[in-house]
Amino acid sequence: MSQSVSATAKVLVTRPAHRQGELCQLLQSNDLQPVPFATIQVVARDSSHSDYGLLKQHILDLDLFDVIICISANAAEIAGELIEDYWPQLPLGINWIAIGRASARALEKYGIQAQIPTSGHDSEALLQLPRLQNLAAKKVLVLKGNSGRQLLSETLCDRGAIITEAVFYDRLIATYTDQQINNSLYNSGLSAILVTSGEALCNLTTIARGSLQQFEHKSLLATPLIVPSTRVANIASTQGYYRITVARAADDQAMLAALLTVKGLEADNEKTH
């Protein structure tokens, strides 16, 4: 394995808190020090939510759909629990599709085998699947969170599909005190930043400025940034990041592999803000 990364390198991990564990362990096993700093808070829509009845109905109607697409591991897990409650045996004849390996693995826990795209792990890659080309009058259920791009649903609708979106959770910007921001982003000696979505990156940039926009975040923009796609890289570039490395996917191994290609990482983030 590459030795280009210092054993003391500190790496900011921005995944939601409940999804950081495996990545942090992977970094540690490669002599890297993770700095957990979730920028997205995931809140499941439970029985107290006003839309819970609708979500439950979508699950009860599962057998009415031709295609079910899961666009996140969070949606897979929350929906999977409901499916397990109401469908002791899965309905037959449904084409299950997941956006990536993490989502597919989450569905597997509930006995669901989902196809994943081989050309990437985003909406564009999903839309290239042969199964999603001819959808005239096909009923498609999309398992998702409250935010994110509408490219997938809009394109499938243009292809003739009848789209139903089931929103199983809300994605909120994480909140931190200014002291926490200062300690994690500016005084910790960061060597690199890992972000796995455009939303996580935008939230990071917003959080980094502080509650009163008092922090100068130039040092953050100068820190090597690992992103999962060219699309997120373009967002990062627009925001002022300029040491950007694009991973082949958003999963832990792909992010680590991209990190290990970055040359000259050192704790150079301790600069005046």
ZANUSE-129244 format. One line per 8 residues: for each residue x, y, z of C-alpha. Coordinates in pm, whole numbers, plus 32768, in hexadecimal, padded with zeros to 4 digits. Layout:
BEGIN
X:Y:Z; ...
END
This chain:
BEGIN
8000:8000:8000; 807A:815F:7FB9; 814C:8204:80C7; 8118:8365:8042; 8033:83C1:8162; 80D6:8419:82AD; 8086:8334:83D1; 8021:846A:8493
7F3A:84F3:8387; 7DEB:8568:8411; 7CC1:8535:832C; 7B72:85E5:8352; 7A51:84EF:832C; 790C:859F:82D0; 781F:8476:82AA; 76E8:8479:8388
7744:8407:84E7; 76A2:82AF:84CC; 7767:8268:838C; 78C1:82CD:8403; 7926:8198:84C6; 79A5:80B5:83B0; 7A56:81CE:82F8; 7B01:8245:8436
7B73:80E2:8480; 7BF6:80BF:831F; 7CBE:8201:8341; 7D4D:8191:848E; 7DB3:8043:83FC; 7E7E:8107:82FC; 7F2E:81D6:840A; 7E55:8306:83CE
7DA4:83CC:84DD; 7C34:8410:8493; 7B96:8554:8509; 7A1D:8511:8516; 7956:8641:84A7; 7804:85E2:8418; 7771:86F9:8344; 761F:8651:830B
752E:85DF:8417; 7443:84C8:83A9; 72F0:84C1:8457; 7208:839E:8404; 7098:83EA:83CF; 6FFA:8315:84DE; 6E94:82E6:8552; 6E8B:8448:85DE
6EC5:84E3:8487; 6D9A:8569:83C7; 6DFD:84A2:828F; 6E2F:8357:8341; 6CDB:82D2:82DA; 6D2F:8313:816D; 6E7E:8263:8190; 6DD2:8137:822C
6CDA:812F:810B; 6DF4:8130:800C; 6E81:7FFA:80B6; 6D2C:7F50:80C5; 6D0C:7F95:7F4E; 6E62:7F07:7F00; 6DD7:7DFD:7E16; 6D3D:7F07:7D36
6E92:7F82:7CBF; 6F5E:7F00:7B9B; 70A5:7F9F:7C05; 7121:8011:7D5B; 7256:80EB:7D68; 7312:812D:7EAA; 73F6:825B:7E99; 749D:8245:7FEE
74FB:814D:80FC; 7430:821B:81F3; 72F6:81ED:8123; 7343:807B:80FB; 735B:8042:8270; 722B:810D:82D6; 7152:8081:81C0; 71DD:7F25:81FB
715D:7F1F:835F; 6FFE:7F77:82EA; 700C:7E7A:81D1; 7071:7D6D:82C8; 6F4A:7DCC:83A8; 6E43:7DBE:8295; 6ED0:7CC6:8199; 6F3C:7B7D:823B
6F6E:7B0A:80D4; 6FDF:7C06:7FD3; 6EF6:7C3F:7EAD; 6F72:7BA6:7D68; 6FB2:7C4E:7C1C; 704F:7D90:7C9D; 7196:7E10:7C08; 7262:7E95:7D2D
7376:7F8D:7CE2; 746B:8034:7DD2; 7548:815D:7D8C; 7681:80BA:7E19; 771A:7FA1:7EE2; 76C2:8032:8037; 7553:804E:7FDA; 7553:7EF0:7F45
75F4:7E5D:807E; 74F0:7F09:8158; 73D8:7E6F:8089; 747A:7D19:809A; 7440:7D18:8213; 72CF:7D00:81C2; 72F2:7BF4:80B9; 72E2:7CE7:7F94
73D5:7CBA:7E73; 7404:7E00:7DB8; 74BC:7E4E:7C78; 75BF:7F63:7C87; 7656:8026:7B66; 77B9:7FD0:7B02; 7810:811F:7A68; 77F7:81EE:7BA6
772B:822E:7CDD; 7650:8358:7C8E; 7510:83AE:7BD9; 75BF:83C1:7A88; 7643:825F:7AB3; 74EE:81DD:7B1B; 744D:8277:79EA; 7537:81B3:7906
74B1:8063:797D; 73FE:7FA8:7861; 72E1:7F55:794E; 7291:80C8:7971; 7282:8120:7800; 7126:80AF:7795; 7038:8109:78AE; 6EF4:8163:77FD
6DDA:8142:78FC; 6EC0:8091:79F3; 6E89:80E2:7B62; 6FCC:8147:7C0E; 6FFA:817F:7D84; 7129:824E:7DEF; 71A2:821E:7F56; 7259:8359:7FC0
7291:8475:80B6; 71F7:85CF:80B0; 730D:867F:7FF8; 73E6:863A:7ECC; 73D3:8657:7D55; 7296:861A:7C8C; 7350:85A5:7B56; 72F6:8438:7B86
717F:8463:7BB8; 7161:856D:7AAB; 721A:849D:79A8; 7157:835F:79F7; 7016:8426:79DA; 7088:84A2:7884; 70BB:8334:7824; 6F4E:82EA:786F
6F66:8265:79D0; 6E5D:82AA:7AD9; 6F33:8323:7BF9; 6EE8:830E:7D6D; 6FE6:839E:7E60; 6FF0:8315:7FC2; 70B0:8401:80A8; 7125:8338:81D4
720A:8432:8281; 7271:859C:8295; 73D4:8613:825C; 7426:8743:8332; 7560:8811:834C; 761F:87A9:8483; 764A:88AA:8598; 778B:88F6:8654
7802:89FB:8749; 7906:8AEF:86CE; 7A01:8A4D:87B8; 79BD:88F7:871C; 79E7:898B:85C1; 7B2B:8A33:8623; 7BB7:88FB:86C6; 7B5A:8806:85B2
7B8D:88D6:8479; 7C9F:89CC:84CE; 7D68:895A:85FC; 7D78:87E5:85C0; 7E83:87E8:84B3; 7DB3:874D:839E; 7E6B:869E:8285; 7D3B:864A:81AE
7BC0:865B:819A; 7AD9:8544:8125; 7980:85A5:80A1; 7895:84B0:7FF9; 7787:8598:7F6F; 7753:86F8:7EF3; 7666:8738:8014; 776A:86CD:8114
7866:87B6:8071; 777C:88E1:8066; 7721:88A9:81D2; 7891:8899:8230; 78D8:89E3:8185; 77B0:8A85:8236; 780C:89F9:838C; 797A:8A5A:8361
7926:8BCD:835A; 78A0:8BC7:84BE; 775F:8C44:855A; 77AD:8DAF:8509; 7874:8D70:83CA; 79A3:8DC6:849A; 7A94:8CBA:8424; 7B75:8CEE:82F8
7B73:8B94:825B; 7C8D:8BB9:815E; 7D58:8AAD:820F; 7C37:89BB:81E2; 7C24:8A09:806E; 7D97:89BA:8055; 7D75:8865:80FB; 7D78:8736:8012
7C10:86D1:7FD0; 7B9B:8577:7F64; 7A4C:8570:7EAE; 7984:8450:7E15; 793D:84DA:7CB9; 798D:85E2:7BB7; 7842:868A:7C05; 78A4:86BD:7D72
7A00:8729:7D04; 7961:883B:7C32; 7898:88AF:7D5F; 79D5:88B3:7E2F; 7A92:897A:7D2B; 7979:8A7B:7D1B; 798E:8AA2:7E95; 7B03:8AE3:7E88
7B9E:8994:7ED9; 7CC8:8954:7DF8; 7D7A:881A:7E72; 7C6D:8728:7DFD; 7C8E:85B3:7DBD; 7B6D:84F0:7D23; 7B30:8390:7DA6; 7A95:8284:7CC9
7969:826B:7DB3; 78E4:82DB:7F06; 791F:8195:7FC2; 7A27:817B:80D3; 7B29:80B5:800D; 7B12:819D:7EE1; 7B37:82D3:7FBA; 7C66:823D:806A
7D06:81D7:7F21; 7CE4:833A:7E9E; 7D6D:83C9:7FE2; 7EA1:82ED:7FC7; 7EF2:8380:7E71; 7F16:84E0:7EFC; 8081:8545:7F11; 8121:8617:801F
800E:860E:8121; 8078:86B1:8261; 7FD2:8762:8381; 7FDB:88B7:82DB; 7E7F:892B:833B; 7EE3:89DC:847E; 7ED3:8B36:83EE; 7E3E:8C78:8462
7CCC:8C93:8418
END
